[in-house]
Amino acid sequence: MTGPFLSLPQIRNRLILTARAVLRDHRAGPDGRCRVCRVPECRVATAARNVIDTAAEPRPAETQADDRLR
C-alpha cells in the first residue's frame, strides 16, 4: 500500500519493483507455460512487462527539463 506522503517517482519505483516480482513468479517453466497460471501466454506476465516498459519511457516533462539544461 502506498501512502499519500510518497512522491510520484517513489510510486513509479514501487510499481516497477512489483512488476519485477510478478515476472519472477510468472516466468515460463521448462514446458513453456507459466508456472502459476499454467498457460503458454500468461496475461499477468504480459501486463507486468507493459508496466515496466511504460515506466521506463521518458515522460514529456523529463525530456523538456533535459532540453532546458542543455
C-alpha positions, 0 to 999 in steps of 0.5 A: 500500500502506498501512502499519500506522503510518497512522491510520484517517482517513489510510486513509479519505483514501487510499481516497477519493483512489483512488476519485477516480482510478478515476472519472477513468479510468472516466468515460463517453466521448462514446458513453456507455460507459466508456472502459476497460471499454467498457460503458454501466454500468461496475461499477468506476465504480459501486463507486468512487462507493459508496466515496466516498459511504460515506466521506463519511457521518458515522460514529456516533462523529463525530456523538456527539463533535459532540453532546458539544461542543455 
